[in-house]
Amino acid sequence: MPRLLSIATLYPNRHVPRFGTFVARQLEALAAMDGWDVTVINPIGVPPVPMGRYKALADAAVSGEEAGVHVHRPRFTLIPAVGGPFNPAMIVRAALPLAHRLHAEEPFDLVDAQFFYPDGPVAARIGAELGLPFSIKARGADISHWGHKRYAQRKMAAAARQAAGLLSVSQALAEDMAAIGLPRDKITIHYTGLDRELFRVRNRAKQRRKLAEHHGITLREDERLLACVGALIPRKGQEYVLRAMTGLPEVHCVFVGTGPDSAALKQLAYELDLPHRAHFLGSLDHGALPKLLCAAEAMVLPSESEGLANAWVEALACGTPLVITNAGGARELVKQPSAGRIVERSAEAIALGIHDVLEARYAPDDVATNVAQFSWEANAANLAAFYEGLIAK
């Protein structure tokens, strides 16, 4: 039975149950395969004196068995705002003794990192200490953000040179990895998965009625609905969506997500006279998200950078076409008109893209065929084949 030790700073816990759920689903799907044993070290960063949200995070540093995965949550010392250069070393200090103990009890075959920074350099150190091969997965912001900070890029490049293999969530991201000095010949493309039971086509009229019932968003028959799913941060571009809506008087948009831009975006909606059409729902339970996506007629997300956004795949699986920018793996998904439109990152271009998609009125079943190849089972099978190749080297 192959035994994997995964280092994952992106992983849900009881304080932030929606944080890194895609990482958890991937590793749970791998653990569900015959013959695989999966252990996760999910380091929790806490300042020396935890207060506010850090106190809640400290309380969430609880280990246990979760959906077939052994999850350990050691706490490491975090220095908020300025700790980036030191996080890999701080995580190693907290996680290495645990990794040694677990390996002594029952040896692992492979170490991996689920995010390139700070996870990658940590996996490199632990892999070297345990004498095991290791791999690192890139997901998007780890390359577009951390990969352009000199101190992080040096550590990332050193870890990549030592790694037995690297993973990328899209072809486009693999090229971005090579552009910051990571070895392209080591990179394998590993697309995300999809919960096909949750994210599937449903009756749109019925879901619109549920939207009114559960969230108080009542639409006239002639009004159109958009969804915008993503953290409320500048990189996701919700400001452009709001500005685009000023030229689309029949359009409502539901914004799903939380983040530091929340107050500013709500204020902008007020200034643009959109509070009755721009609906901010915060973070939704994962089971509620597909119902919202099925109620919408397009999913709009003008990101500045992405790997291959799970929200794109989930929207398409619900029969909801996309209006997105040419970020990350966008062109690897939007290959047919029924998948939506790729537009420039401006309010005018986004408005035109929305208008075009709404006028096309694509059948939801036709939209969903664009992601027929995605599932967590396929994701796990491809991941297992990749890991087995590294173990056999």
Stockholm file with secondary structure:
# STOCKHOLM 1.0

chainA/1-393         MPRLLSIATLYPNRHVPRFGTFVARQLEALAAMDGWDVTVINPIGVPPVPMGRYKALADAAVSGEEAGVHVHRPRFTLIPAVGGPFNPAMIVRAALPLAHRLHAEEPFDLVDAQFFYPDGPVAARIGAELGLPFSIKARGADISHWGHKRYAQRKMAAAARQAAGLLSVSQALAEDMAAIGLPRDKITIHYTGLDRELFRVRNRAKQRRKLAEHHGITLREDERLLACVGALIPRKGQEYVLRAMTGLPEVHCVFVGTGPDSAALKQLAYELDLPHRAHFLGSLDHGALPKLLCAAEAMVLPSESEGLANAWVEALACGTPLVITNAGGARELVKQPSAGRIVERSAEAIALGIHDVLEARYAPDDVATNVAQFSWEANAANLAAFYEGLIAK
#=GR chainA/1-393 SS CCEEEEECSSCCCSSSTTTTHHHHHHHHHHHTSTTCEEEEECCEEECSSCCTHHHHHHHTCCCEEETTEEEECCEEECCTTTCGGGHHHHHHHHHHHHHHHHHHHSCCSEEEESSTTTHHHHHHHHHHHHTCCEEEEECSHHHHTGGGSHHHHHHHHHHHHHCSEEEESSHHHHHHHHHTTCCGGGEEECCCCCCTTTSSCCCHHHHHHHHHHHHCCCCCTTCEEEEEESCSSGGGCHHHHHHHHTTCTTEEEEEECCCTTHHHHHHHHHHTTCTTTEEEEESCCTTTHHHHHHHCSEEEECCSCCSSCHHHHHHHHTTCCEEEESCTTHHHHCCSGGGEEEECSSHHHHHHHHHHHHHHCCCHHHHHGGGTTCCHHHHHHHHHHHHHHHHHC
#=GC SS_cons         CCEEEEECSSCCCSSSTTTTHHHHHHHHHHHTSTTCEEEEECCEEECSSCCTHHHHHHHTCCCEEETTEEEECCEEECCTTTCGGGHHHHHHHHHHHHHHHHHHHSCCSEEEESSTTTHHHHHHHHHHHHTCCEEEEECSHHHHTGGGSHHHHHHHHHHHHHCSEEEESSHHHHHHHHHTTCCGGGEEECCCCCCTTTSSCCCHHHHHHHHHHHHCCCCCTTCEEEEEESCSSGGGCHHHHHHHHTTCTTEEEEEECCCTTHHHHHHHHHHTTCTTTEEEEESCCTTTHHHHHHHCSEEEECCSCCSSCHHHHHHHHTTCCEEEESCTTHHHHCCSGGGEEEECSSHHHHHHHHHHHHHHCCCHHHHHGGGTTCCHHHHHHHHHHHHHHHHHC
//
